[in-house]
Amino acid sequence: MLPSEEKIVSLPQLLANVQEWRAQDQKIVFTNGCFDIVHLGHVDYLERARLLGDKLVVGLNTDQSVSTLKGPSRPLQDEMSRTRVMASFWFVDAVVLFGEQTPYELIKAVQPDILVKGDDYTVDTIVGHDIVLANGGAVKTIPLVKGYSTTQVVERVLAVQPR
């Protein structure tokens, strides 16, 4: 098994990892997303998120969940591809799939020390903020890199005309 594949975990394995990390007094950072086409905005965001703590857990929407959220033409890459790409980054410590509309139950299970989303959210609109704040954790937003979104990348690709 490749090192990146070892970071793709089930919920029970993730919870065991989190317990071990906590025993080592490490701060757990959690974020989530579809991460359909990874671009500079994602890389910058995830690396900055990881710098807020010791371990970064990424909750990744399943294919079905992405389709429900983004429409029937999405995801563009299947969940196996998306999890493997996420797990390949040095700054990601664990990737876990979730199939619900939101990661609320996953956040409740993980109980991260720090919950992170992009600055297109406010703290009170971030799913799970209530759980993290009630446990004495922090909820933070990270500035997004302007001009980089999956929708913008898809629009640029579709606008390219064959020569």
N, C-alpha and C positions, 0 to 999 in steps of 0.2 A: 504494500500500500504506500502511495506517495504521501509525503508530509502534508500537502494541502488536503488530501482526502481524509486524513485523520482529524481535521478540524470540522468536518461536516458531521454533525452529531444529532442524535435523537434527543427529545426532551429529557428522558431519564438520564442519559449520559451527560447532557448539559448541566443538569442539576447536580450531578456528582462532581463535575468539574468546578462548578461554582462553589460548592461546599469546600472543596480542596483549596481553591484560590482564597476563599475567605479565611480558612485556617492559617494561610500564609499572610494574612492581613493585606490582601491585594484589593484594590478598588475595582469594581465591576462597572463598566460603561455599557449601555445598551442602546442600540438604534435599530431601525427596521426600514424596509423598503422593498420595492420590486427589483430594482437594479437590472433592468431589462437590457439596456445597451450601456455598458460601463464607459464613462467619459471622464474628462478632467474634473468636472464638478463633483462626481462621486468620489474620485480618488482624493481630492483635496478635503472634502467633507469627512470621509472616513478616517483619514490620517489625523486630522484635527481632533476628531472625536476620541481616537485612541490616546492622544496626548493628554486627555483629561483624566485618565486613570491608568490602571495597570493591565487590564484585560478588556478587550472589545468583543462583545457578543452582537452578532448581526442576526436579527429575525428577518427571514426572507419569505415573501409571499409565495405560496404554491402557484402553479400555472392556473388552476381554477380560480383562485383568489384574484390573481392579476386580471384575468378575463372579466371577472365580475366588476372590478374597480375601473379598468381602463377600456373595456370594450372587447368585442369578439375577435378583433384582429391582433390582440395582444395576449400573451407576451410574444415577442419576436424570437426569444431564445427560451428553450425549455428550462425547467427548474434544475435539472441536473447540470446543465451548462452554467446557469447563473450561480448555483451554489459553489461549483468548482472555481469559477472565476473569483468570487468573493473570498473563498478560503485560500486562494493563492497569494493574497496580499500579506506581507509580514505584519502589518498592523491589525489584522483581524485574527482573533484567537479562537473563535467558534462561530459556526453558521448553523442555524436551525430553521427548518421550514415551519410555517404556520399557515393553516388554511382558512382561518376566520377572516372576516372583513377588517378587523383591527387586531393588533397584537396585545390587547388588554389582558387576556388570560395568560399569555406568555410572560408578560411583564409581572403579573401577579405571582407567577410561579418562580421567576428568576429573582425578583426583588433587587434590581440593580441599585448601586449606590448613586449612579449618575445616568439620567435619561437624556438623550440628545436627539434633536431634529434640526433641520435647516431653519434659517431665519425667515422663511416664508410662513412659519408657524409662530404663535405666541405661546408662552408657557401654559396658559390656561386652555389652549386648544390642542395641546399634545396629549394624545391618548396615553393614559397611564400616569399622568402627572400627579393625580390624587394619591395613587399607591406609593409612589416614590417619595413625595413630600411627607406623607403620613409616617413614613419610616425614617425620616430624618435625612433623606437623600436630597440630591440636587437635580433640577431640570434646567437644561441649558439649550440655547440655540446657537448655531454656527453660521456665520455669514456664507452665503452661497456664491460661487464663482459666476459672475454675470455672463450671460450668453451661452450657458451650458445646461441643457436639459435634454432628456431623452426625446421629448416631443420636438425640440428644435433640431436635434440630430436627424430624426426621421424626416422632418420637413426638408432639410437640406439634401438628404439622399434622394428623396422623391423629386426634388426640383432639378436634379442633374439630368441633362438631356444627353442621349448618346451622340457621339460625334460622327 
